[in-house]
């Protein structure tokens, strides 16, 4: 019996060592908001092309600021916008032409209540738009002309989820909502075609007692190298790759803000968090390109835009207060809201282009057709128009 315990003890030690080595092996990204040098990286170093797609403006599809990835979905041929101030969904084609309004507020067929969750997706194979609603929990299906097809009751976890991520293969990653977060704070459920295929997939655990009463910060996700990368919504600083072959979360990077990181105590104090949050770094978005990792976060009530150089493990800030300096075509300095492998996408209010024109100080370095295209957009756009979708294609 003694020898059995000795053998088991050695096995446990070996497993711990393997886990420790696995964690240590992950690249460590250290961020210090008060101590970073200014780098020289700009759009001309990264960009192969930039496409500007103004969304059509008319009385049937008025859209204001599009605040982030939670409020739009993009497929190969379509753009779906959720304008939360009017509780409306609008479908455009990839050239910005308005196609249809999707559903309307109400309780009848083809209508939804105001308590909307996120856009679920655009299914081009089955030629339909899918949105998720709550009270009751359901998925609503519309064709690509806006006609209501049907609705289906769905798992309650969908509408109670803290965060949801839709993959390209109609796979949904669901982070537990308030009712189950206390019991399963570091797990995800995975659905394929609306059916649960993996439940409570574990990530790396960390100390977070009473996690159902904490402030959630820093969730983000992006597609790079055809892999879905996820940063959790709680205090864990690990960036994972989601492996859909075995439905696992594999650690890739470790992100650390040092003494400016949120502690467990800070996140638990939900009533006073707003008073102290400015003194700590709050991750907003993270994206990955060939040689760099793009990081944006909030510190001292300022949005900071930086990049981590993978080759020398150094962090730099961009020489712009609004993103990556645009020395390519004379357009706006750029910061993505969404990444699909080699494409970065963002939406900008139309009036910002007019403001930018008056501030231009240097000649763009990009090819002449790109510069002329930007000038044409400046002449054409009206400050009161719908937002413009900017698609940046990166160099390989």
Buried (B, 14 or more C-beta within 10 A) or exposed (E): EEEEEEEEEEEEEEEEEEEEEEEEEBEEBEBEBEEBEEBEBBBBBBBEBBBBBBBBBEEEBBBEEBEBBBBBBBBEEBBBBBBBEEBBBBBBBBEBEBBBBBBBEEEEEBBBEEEBBBBBBBBEEEEBBBBBBBEEBBBBBBBBEBEBBEBEEBBBBBBBBBBBBBBEEBBBBBBBBEEBBEEBBBBBBBBBEBEEEBBEBEBBEBEBEEBBEBBBBBBBBBBBEEBBBBBBBBBBBBBBBBEBEEBBBBBBBBBEBEEBBBEBEBBBBEEEBEEEBEEBBBBBBBBBBEBBBBBBBBBEEEBBBBBBBBEEEEBBBBBBEBBBBBBBBBBBBBBBBBBBBBBBBBBBBBBBBEEBBEEEEEEBBBEEEBBEBBBEBBEEBEEEBBBBBBBBBBEE
